Every structure is written in structure tokens, then in C-alpha cells.
Amino acid sequence: MAGTSIMETLFQRSLEDLIKGFRQQQVKESVFISKAMEEIRREIKSTDIPTKSNALQKLSYLSSLYGLDMSFASFHAIEVMSSSQFLHKKIGYHAITQSFNDDTPVMLLITNQLRKDLNSTNQFEVSLALECLSRIGNIDLARDLTPEVFTLLSSSKVFIRKKAIAVVLRVFEKYPDAVRVCFKRLVENLDSSDPVLVSAVVGVFCELSFKDPRSYLPLAPEFYKILVDSKNNWLLIKVLKIFAKLAALEPRLAKRIVEPICDHMRRTGAKSLLFECIRTVVSSLSEYESAVKLAVVKVREFLVDDDPNLKYLGLQALYIIAPKHIWAVLENKDFVVKSLSDGDFNIKLESLRLLMAMVSEDNVAEITRVLVNYAIKSDAEFCNEILGSVLSTCCRNLYEVIVDFDWYVSLLGEMTRIPHCQKGEEIENQLIDIGMRVKDARPELVHVCRDLLIDPALLGNPFLHRILSAAAWVSGEYVEFSRNPFELMEALLQPRTNLLPSLIRAVYVQAALKVLIFCLYSYLLHRDNIASSNHDNLTSGIPELVSTREGPESSDLATSEDPSFSEQYDSFNPRDINQSFEDLSVENGEDITVSNCQASSSSFLGKNSFTQESIVSLLNIVELALGPLSGSHDVEIQERVRNVLGFTDLIKQEIVNPAVRGKENSAMDVTDAFSVVKLMRDAFSKELGPVSASAQQKVRIPDGLLLKEDLADLETICGDIQFPLASSFSFGGTQYAEIVGVSQTSLQSNDETEPSHESTSLLADHRKRHGLYYLSSEKSEIASSDYPPANDPISQGKLNDDSEDLLKLTEQSLVQKKRPNHAKPRPVVLKLYGDEIAIASKKTEVKGDLLSGVVRDVLLGDDAITAPSQSSRSEKSSSKRKGKEKLTADLPSESKENLQGEEMPSDHVNTSSRKSKHPSHGKERGQKSQGKDGEGKEDNGVKEKKKSNRHHGKHKARQIANESLNVVAQTPVIPDFLL
Amino acid sequence: MIKSVMVINTQGKPRLAKFYDFQPVEKQQELIRSVYGVLCSRAENVSNFIEADSFFGPDTRLVYKHFATLYFVFIFDSSENELAMLDLIQVFVETLDKCFKNVCELDIVFNYSKLHTILDEIIFGGQVLETSSTEVIKAVEEISKLESASNYYRTCLQISFWLAKSVAYGSKGAVKREMMVTSLVSLFCSVLVSVEALEGWLWKLTDKRR
């Protein structure tokens, strides 16, 4: 038995052999690993501890670097750990530290071994146990081992004491009650002469104060002493971190530490300390002008340094300061702009963030223009970073910085065309959001969306599909602003839409229906009107026009008005159409129609006009394009397509037939169709408004609806279903929105028509190239993805926007100039009650966790007792702990809670007079308190004796004496170094 | 608080991975891979910081340093100073250099446990406890002395025990031929080892006297 185990030990593969085996690579790695694991599983069961530990060591190696599970070996690890041999113990501890967590079932078994090792005489064994506790300690371990840790906190060996101090962090975190036991000793270590220990304690407090800074305010004097006296950079950095937290809570403390921090900034040669000082100043002391100025000077040194790390950190510091002191950024703006073209991605990103922080209403147009141009030239990742930050900056607080929405909407369109653009979702949301919120932007929005829809190349880029869906929705919803609905329809039905995912295609179909209904409605309304007006013989100028053009199958009465119509919508003035419709419908629009009619050129032959022929061809297109889709596998598409087709069938009869039958019937049939179309039109014309995120709360929950029911089962059933169109908007009636203003007065200038021609020609071009009119959807599959990239950046040539340019630009725009009078007033952006809530709902959460409660207890908790004891001069205040409390008891924040009201005014008097008297620290303090010692003894002589047998007794006792004296006698003689 | 320390070579093979918050092994591997993915895409002469929020959760930063074939990576939260962490990497590497005399990747590959011992002396449960490499080396040397001492005693004991056994068997005449061969080989080994052990023991004695 023993013989075989020894054989195993002697011929077992060690960790080194294992590593060598890996390196020789005779077999595949996975094979090698599984073989090694087999071996380990066998060896680890051995009764021989050396064999076992060797196997465990190999296992922890494999687990750590090759990701193998080692939970099966937890019990073996405990066995190895309890070996008396240091070598094995170490291996066991290493394995446990690495693999145990709160769920490990055998965790309970290690408590005794840990206790034994913590009490060991071998400092390295103690160290192993401490390391283990600090990594895997749970509540049970922390509770059971608190006494041991307490003992070790005053160990004579620095090697152990520093680790015991560090382990306290874990113990406190897991078992807050340990604070009552260990806190005092922990604080005592702050006064240690060994810098290693002090730095360990400060490290622990730094971690603790991140969770709950307020509890550690009373320790500020100790930290202040370190800040002023210490020469150790590590220590100073940690102390600064603590102060950065504390200063935010206590303004008077901030005032005290400004000078020492500035001193460090001026003196230190260490960049890390310098940066920490800068960060502390810019984040927590930004009210102190001189300190901030000094910090900015130092930041500048960082920025001009060759080291990219310093540059990066300098930019970060600027970013922290930007919200409060934008001048600091403006001062360094040349550098910021230059870093935009730095080789380092981090630096570019930081400078982008800074640039966006500079954006205001006045310069948003210029900055974004330059950035977008820059984005075209940069690589995909950075391009998207730029676009993302531009988008998020512009939509901040309901488009706060945007004045000219027409510009912004066209910018969105332009962004879509940037080749690397992957910000589909954001642009989609913003397009819809602007459509719903900003009435005045709708014409331009529809125009931009039309340009997007009509460009066949965009369909090939899957990142843009969501944008296209938004564009389709917008152009369907606001089709009355469209300049050419026929063109829109063609765009919506173009064959390449088969590249779209089905849900987006369904949006397209729905939009097509809306456009169709709009066209029919306009046509019928008009025809109806003209018919009646002609019957009444009110129009005089028409007969001349009638003669100029003939439709082969149309009644002359109906076509007579076509030129006017075609003129109307080809004049790119959709609101006029709208206007005239409204007028017509109230039966007094004849004059307008007539004038329009007269203004129209009689020779105009628009192929897309609202003639009967065009309407019929429109219907044909719809049928042709959607016909094949009625068999689609996607229900969403199928249903909508069926609806549209059914509708076209119905209308077609009504529109085509009467023309054949003759004019006496036509009027009646048309009104028939008209009523159907009108119905549909009414259904679509109800305005959709934005709904606030909190609107759901206003809806009463119906009885019997269980909202809290566990839907976990549902998850498993439809876990694979995704909802790609889950945008953040929901559509509802306008009742939720308060509509503030409606104006449709602004006229569009003619030069805006140019781009639309451009893209129409693009469409024509595309048609020519593929030699097909949009007839069959089958053919489009052949006409696949050989389109030019979505946006051949043709215009790039003229965009010579180097960073120099940006520099110049920011030069102009960043100076705090008066806001120019904008040509247009800012349009109204609909706001919802809930929006403001959402914006304002950044509440700071107040965490009242267990640990801080106990810490506060220990530091201040029994002030309730001390306060009366001060007045009665009882000897209750004899404990050191209380002394410490009193030392800082006159912090206002604490005094509010803990001191009696009558003492407060005097306290404030004291502090104000102390401020001038005691600008500094340490030694002075010692002397003064010595000076006062006598008095203290007079009062508290008995207490003094009691205390002097304590560890650090003397020093503290003096403070106590002084402090109580101070409070009682109300004489401002005791130096308080905090305030 | 330091969250993790990694040493990864330029091919993406981890050489050391330590996580101060418990992470399941699969997650560890994933993190190592994603960190390497970011590291290998970075050019030379750029800053040494990476925002690590996407893999380690909010408020985490990553500092790395590239030495020859290895990346040294420290991941930490906002209670540490970035430049100080960079210095700490330097301290760690300097300590390794002193321990192994001109450290190279091979030293790190073959001295897995020593690497951990060194790191544990510098960083304790996520907190930086020692920044002086001489102190670290002092502790590490004592620990390895302790380790080897227990190793030697154990081997000595074992061998004498084994020898006694085999002699006992041999006297009964039940020793097989192959057993003889192995015993000879191991006898040779044991002599070697015990000489070494004796040396170590003597050394320890003199050390104690000192």
C-alpha cells in the first residue's frame, strides 16, 4: 500500500513536467489536458499528502490558465491545506483561495484550520490564512475569526500586522459587527511609525469611504495630518482619494485641505500624485478658484507632454472640470481639437467628449458639421463614436441645443449616408420623435425621409434598415407634406425592399397604404369638387385648358382640373394643397382652384399627376408590387398586403368603371368611393403624439389582471422571439400631449427643390441601369448588391476640413459671443409631463447599509450619552473612542444629529475663531495640547490616570481632556485641525 | 481595489490570471480573451489605459504594459490611481527581474507558483500592501526556503522509509527483478536528494545561528 503510493510520488508528474508536456505539443492541447485531468483525478484521491498536493497544484494551474473546473477537488484542497508541511499547506491554500466561493459546500470545514493557522507561530502560515480570509471570507468565517484578526491587528511583526489590517476590509464588509471590536485597533494603527502599516490602514479607509464617506468624517484630522506630513506618494494618493469624498460632504474641510493640496501640486515631482491632486481639485474643490487655476496650469503641462498617458489623463481631468469651469476647456481648446486627430483612440475619444461638452445653442451647427465631416474620413469605430456622441448631445433634454430643426433633420439624413454609420436605432428614434414632437419640422422631415427612401443603395446596408423603417413611417404618416406622393409610392414599393427584414417591410406596406389613401382622397376630393363646381357653372377658365390635353379614357370634366393639380404638387408647396383642400371642403375654395388653374402652364404634362390615369397606374403599381407578397410567410406582411389589395380592388372598380360608363353616373360613384376613402383618410389623419414613459402609470389596472404574476414560464416558451421594432415610442392619441402651438405659415424657398431633383435623377439612373421599371419583384433578386456604396462621398473633395479648420471654427464659435438673432424662431417642441420627470429623476440614492451604520455607531454612536455627560462632567467620556468623537463633534453635520441644540451656536463661534488661529497641524497641536494639559488634568485628573495605561493613551487622553474642557468652558483655545 | 491581474503573452496565452473577486472559470477565460482582444488591436506608443467597463462592469479601468512577449494587465476601480497602477506594474516586473535574473517569458511559464507568491506579497486581497521590491524579495525568499525545507525533510523521510521497506521485503526473498531495478534507481536518486537535503539543512542551521 504505502509502497505504491511512494512509487506514485516518486514517479508522479510534477507541475513542471506538466508544463513541459504542454510545450512539447506532441498531441493536441485538448487531448493533453484531458489526459492530464485523468491523471489528476486519480492522484488526488491518494492518501499520500505529497501526491495529493502535487495533483492539486497541477489542477489549480490548469484551472487558472486553461479554465478547467476544480470544484470537485474542494474537499481534497482542505485536506492538503491542513497538512503540517508548509509546502503542502501553501498549495492547499492557493487552491482554496482560487476556487472557493460562497456556494462551496465544504466552506464550513475550513474555519478551524484557518483559526489554527491564524494562531500559528510561523508568520508565513498566518499570512496564508489571512490571504485566504481576505479572498473568500464569508459572513461565518468573518464572524468566527474576528477575535483572531483582532489579536493580529496588534501583532509585533509588521509582515503580519499589515495583512491583518488589510483583511479587516473583508471582515467589515461581511460582518459589520466586527467594527465594534476591531475599529479602535485599526485606527490606532494610523499612528504607527511604520509607513507600510499606515498605508495599509489608509488603503482600508479609502475602500471603506467609497461606500459611505460620511461615517469617516470624524477621522479627517488623522488624514489631514498624513496629508501634510507624509512624504510617501502611495499614501498621499490614498489620502487624497479619501478627502475627495469627504470634502464633498463638508465644505469647511474642503477649505482646510485646499492649501496643502496646492502645495503638493507645486512641489511634487511624481506625476501620479500630481494627477491625483488635480483630480481632487477638479472634482471636489472646484469652488476654489485659485486651486482650480493652478490645476488647469498643471493639466496643460500634462497635455503638452509627449507621454500619451499623461495626455489622456489631462483630457480626462478637463472633462471632469468642463461642466463647472468651461473656460478651462476653452483655454485649451486648440489642444483638444488637435487631439481629435491623434493616433491614440483613447485620446481621440476623450477629445471628442470634450468637444461635445463645449456644444451650446450657438455653435452646435458648426461643431457638428465639422465633426460629421471628420467622421466621413475616419475609421468605422471612431466614426460611430462621433455620430453617437453627436446624436446624444443633440437630443439631450428634448433637443435643447437645436434651434433650427430643418437643419438638424437634414443632418440626420446626411449621417445616414455616411458609409460607416451604424447608429440606425438612435437615428430611427430621433426621426420619429422629431416627427411627433416638432410640427414645424415635418415638411423638411418628410423631404429628408423621401430622399432616404428613394435611394436604392441604402436598402443594401442592414445597419440602415431601422432608419428606413422610421423614414417609411414618417412619410406615410405625414404624407400631406410630401411634394410628390407618387414618387414616394414608387420608393416604398421598389423591388429592392425585399432586402428588408419582414417587420420593416410591413411598415413599408402600411406606409404605402397611407400614401395611396392620401392620393385617392386628394384626387377624389378634387374631382368631386370640380364636378360639382362645373355643374354649377362656376368655373370659367377651364374650357380653354380642357382643349389642350386629352386623356384617352377619362371624362373631360374630370381631367380638366389636372393641370392645376399637377401644378400644385409639383410646385413643392404641399401646405398650399392642404390649405386649398380645407378651403374646398367648406365649399368656398373655387377662387383658389381657379387661380391655381390659371397659373398653371397649360402645356405641363406631369406623368405623376393626379389624373385618373395616374391614379389608375398608381393602383396598378400597388397591385403589381404587393401582389406577390400576399402569399408572404410573414403574417404581418401578409395581413397588411391583403388589406391594401382588398382596398385597391374596391376602389379600382369605382374609379375605372364610371369613366367608361359615362359622366352621368360618375358623380354618384365617385361620391361613393369618396366616402370610403374619406373614412380611411379620417382614420389615418388623427395625429399621433408622443407618449411619455410614465403614461402607463395613469392607466388604471383593470380588475382581475394579475401584473405581478410570475411570467418566468413564458420566458422559456417564447425566449427565442425577438422584438426588433421595440422602439421607445408608443403611439397614442394626442390627449396625453399638450400641444402648444401650431403654425404652418412658413414658406419653403425654391432652392430646396434642388436636392430632390438630384435624387430623382438618381432613381431614374438606377432604373436606366437595370432597364426595368418596377414591375416584378422577382427580377429584383437579380439586381442584387452591385450598387455603388450607399454614399460615394462625392462631396468629400470640397470638404477640406482638417483639424486646422475646426480649430479656426471653434475659434470663432467658442468665444462667448452674443447669441445671434436666428432667422427663424425655435419651433415648439412638444413636452410631456413625464419627460421632465425623466430628466429630473436623477436622484442621489442614499444608502443606509449595515456597515456604515455600525461604523457611525462606533465613531459617534454614543454621543447621545456623551452630550449629557459633558454637561454633567461625568466620567463616562473616559474611553478613547469617545474622545475621538468629541474631537470632531463640532462638525455641523454631526452636531445636528448628535449634539444638543444649545451647544451649536457656541460651536460655530468656536470654529470660526479657530480658523484664523490655527492654520496648521501636527506638532503645534501636540504643544498646544500639552500646554492645556494642566488644565485638563485639573478637570479630569481621575480620568487621566485611567487612560494612561492604554496603548496610545496619553495622546488621546489629552485630546479628550481638552475637548471636554473646550465644550464645557466654551473657550476657543483648543486647536481643531479639521476646521 | 484591484480586481484582477493578468499576464498574457502576445499570442493570447494566459501566463497568470488572478481575480480578486470570485469569478467562475468560464467567465475568467472569457475575460482573458476579451482583454487580449482589445490589447492586441492596440498600436505601440499609445496610452496604456483602456476603459474596461464593458467587461468588468461600471467604474473599472485597465492599465497594461507591454514587455517583450508579455502583456501585464491590471484591472482596478476608481479607488486606485491610474499612474500609480502603472508604477505598480513596474514594481512587479522589477521584482520578477530581480527574482529570476533577467526575467523572460520562460521563467514565468515555469515558475507558476513563485509568480503567485510574489504577486501575493505585493497585492493582498485586492489591496496594494507592498511597493518595495526588496521587501517583496525578502519575503519570497524566506517562503521558498520554507517550502524547500519541508520538501527535503519529506523526501528524506520517505526515502528512508521506502528503503527500510524494500530491505524488509528483500529479506523475505519476495523481491522481483524489476523491483530491484527501481530500487537501485531510486537509491541513487535518494542519495542525490539527501545530499541536497543535508545541504539545505546545514544551510538553515547556519542561517539560524546568524
Interface residues (C-beta under 8 A of the other chain):
Chain A: A2 G3 I6 M7 T9 L10 L15 E16 I19 R23 P50 Q57 Y61 S63 S64 L65 G67 L68 D69 M70 Q85 F86 L87 H88 K90 I91 H94 F100 N101 D102 N122 F124 L130 E131 S134 R135 I136 F159 K162 K163 A166 V167 L169 R170 V196 A200 G203 V204 C206 E207 F210 N233 W234 I237 K241 K271 S272 F275 E276 P308 N309 K311 Y312 L313 G343 D344 F345 N346 I347
Chain B: M1 K13 P14 R15 L16 A17 K18 Y20 F22 V25 E26 Q28 Q29 R42 A43 N45 V46 S47 N48 F49 I50 E51 S78 S79 N81 E82 L83 A84 L86 D87 V109 F110 Y112 S113 H116 T117 D120 F124 G125 G126 Q127 V128 L129 E130 T131 E135 A139 E142 I143 L146 E147 S148 A149 S150 N151 Y153 R154 Q158 F161 W162 K165 S166 T182 S186 C189
